[in-house]
Amino acid sequence: MKRFLFLTLFNALCVLFAYAQGISNEDIPDKKEIYSLIDQYSSAREKRDTAMLRHLLTPDADQLVSSGQWRVGIGEAVKGMLLSSESNPGSRRLIVDKIRFLDSKHAIADARYEIQNPDGAARKMWSTFIVVFQNGSWKIAAIRNMLPAPAR
């Protein structure tokens, strides 16, 4: 009987200590800053403002684009962004649909990514941003662009 009680107590304590800690409402940062970050990124892309892009990205930022190309590091990412804007003209729009905080310094922002081509055709994709809070501001650490799967 003592052994049964000991094992039950031990298992209960293990569960309590192993349970992942969620973040409380007090720890959740204001989402407005992340919406603003994505808006600034979109504006910097539209204006081809390399200084602003470098300011918004972490030094080790990477990007996976819809063609499957990886852009690793801030230099390659910024260069690829500019080349992409040049070779795919049109106005770009990012509409953030959802922000999920992993903790108070890390979040995932999912957005609809639309490129309105000069001929009027629209290219509709998805973008996911991994953002981190560093040195007093939110920065983009990773971007994943995806084409929707074709309808069946």
C-alpha positions as CSV (number, residue, x, y, z in Angstrom):
1,M,0.0,0.0,0.0
2,K,2.8,2.4,0.9
3,R,4.5,1.7,-2.4
4,F,1.2,2.4,-4.3
5,L,0.8,5.7,-2.5
6,F,4.4,6.6,-3.1
7,L,4.1,5.9,-6.9
8,T,0.9,7.8,-7.1
9,L,2.4,10.8,-5.4
10,F,5.5,10.6,-7.4
11,N,3.5,10.5,-10.7
12,A,1.4,13.4,-9.7
13,L,4.5,15.5,-8.9
14,C,6.1,14.5,-12.2
15,V,3.1,15.7,-14.1
16,L,3.0,19.0,-12.2
17,F,6.7,19.7,-12.9
18,A,6.6,18.4,-16.5
19,Y,3.5,20.4,-17.5
20,A,4.4,23.1,-20.0
21,Q,4.0,26.6,-18.5
22,G,1.6,28.8,-20.6
23,I,2.0,32.5,-20.7
24,S,-0.3,34.6,-18.7
25,N,-2.3,37.5,-20.0
26,E,0.1,39.9,-18.2
27,D,3.0,38.4,-20.2
28,I,1.3,38.8,-23.6
29,P,2.8,41.9,-25.4
30,D,0.6,44.3,-27.4
31,K,-0.1,42.8,-30.8
32,K,-0.2,46.3,-32.3
33,E,3.6,46.4,-32.4
34,I,3.7,43.2,-34.5
35,Y,1.0,44.5,-36.9
36,S,3.1,47.7,-37.2
37,L,6.3,45.7,-37.9
38,I,4.7,43.8,-40.7
39,D,3.2,47.0,-42.2
40,Q,6.7,48.6,-42.0
41,Y,8.2,45.5,-43.7
42,S,5.6,45.7,-46.5
43,S,6.2,49.5,-46.9
44,A,10.0,48.9,-47.0
45,R,9.5,46.2,-49.7
46,E,7.3,48.5,-51.7
47,K,9.8,51.4,-51.5
48,R,12.8,49.1,-51.9
49,D,14.3,50.7,-48.8
50,T,17.3,48.5,-47.9
51,A,18.1,50.4,-44.8
52,M,14.6,49.9,-43.4
53,L,14.6,46.2,-44.3
54,R,17.9,45.7,-42.5
55,H,16.5,47.5,-39.5
56,L,13.4,45.3,-39.4
57,L,15.2,42.0,-39.8
58,T,17.5,40.1,-37.4
59,P,21.1,39.6,-38.7
60,D,20.4,35.8,-39.1
61,A,17.0,36.3,-40.7
62,D,16.1,33.8,-43.4
63,Q,13.3,33.6,-46.0
64,L,11.8,30.6,-47.8
65,V,10.0,31.9,-50.9
66,S,7.2,30.2,-52.8
67,S,9.6,29.0,-55.5
68,G,11.4,26.9,-52.9
69,Q,14.5,29.2,-52.7
70,W,16.1,29.7,-49.3
71,R,17.6,33.1,-48.6
72,V,19.8,32.7,-45.6
73,G,21.2,35.7,-43.7
74,I,20.1,39.3,-43.8
75,G,22.3,40.2,-46.8
76,E,20.9,37.4,-49.0
77,A,17.3,38.0,-47.8
78,V,17.4,41.8,-48.6
79,K,19.1,41.2,-52.0
80,G,16.5,38.5,-52.9
81,M,13.6,40.8,-51.8
82,L,14.8,43.6,-54.0
83,L,15.4,41.2,-57.0
84,S,12.0,39.7,-56.4
85,S,10.2,43.1,-56.4
86,E,12.0,44.0,-59.6
87,S,11.3,40.8,-61.5
88,N,7.7,40.6,-60.1
89,P,6.3,44.1,-60.5
90,G,3.1,45.1,-58.8
91,S,1.8,46.4,-55.6
92,R,2.2,44.1,-52.5
93,R,-0.1,43.8,-49.6
94,L,0.2,41.9,-46.4
95,I,-2.8,41.4,-44.3
96,V,-2.1,39.8,-40.9
97,D,-4.8,37.3,-40.0
98,K,-3.4,35.9,-36.8
99,I,-0.7,36.4,-34.2
100,R,0.3,33.6,-31.8
101,F,2.6,34.3,-29.0
102,L,5.0,31.5,-28.0
103,D,6.1,33.5,-25.1
104,S,6.6,37.2,-24.3
105,K,9.5,37.5,-26.8
106,H,8.6,35.2,-29.6
107,A,5.6,35.1,-31.9
108,I,4.2,33.7,-35.2
109,A,2.3,36.1,-37.5
110,D,0.3,34.6,-40.3
111,A,-0.7,36.9,-43.2
112,R,-2.4,36.8,-46.5
113,Y,0.2,38.0,-49.1
114,E,-1.3,39.5,-52.3
115,I,0.6,40.9,-55.3
116,Q,-1.5,42.9,-57.7
117,N,0.3,42.7,-61.1
118,P,0.3,45.6,-63.5
119,D,-1.9,43.6,-65.9
120,G,-4.6,43.4,-63.2
121,A,-4.0,39.8,-62.2
122,A,-3.7,39.0,-58.5
123,R,-1.3,36.5,-57.1
124,K,-2.6,35.3,-53.7
125,M,-0.3,33.6,-51.3
126,W,0.3,33.1,-47.6
127,S,3.2,34.4,-45.5
128,T,4.3,33.4,-42.0
129,F,6.6,35.6,-40.0
130,I,8.6,34.4,-37.0
131,V,9.2,37.5,-34.9
132,V,11.4,38.1,-31.9
133,F,11.7,40.9,-29.3
134,Q,15.3,42.1,-29.4
135,N,17.0,45.2,-28.0
136,G,13.6,46.8,-27.2
137,S,11.8,46.2,-30.5
138,W,10.2,43.4,-32.5
139,K,12.3,42.1,-35.4
140,I,11.6,39.6,-38.2
141,A,13.7,36.4,-37.8
142,A,12.1,34.3,-40.5
143,I,9.6,34.6,-43.4
144,R,7.9,31.7,-45.1
145,N,5.9,32.4,-48.3
146,M,3.6,29.7,-49.6
147,L,1.3,29.3,-52.5
148,P,-2.1,27.8,-51.6
149,A,-2.7,24.3,-52.7
150,P,-4.8,23.9,-55.9
151,A,-8.5,23.3,-55.3
152,R,-9.5,19.7,-56.0
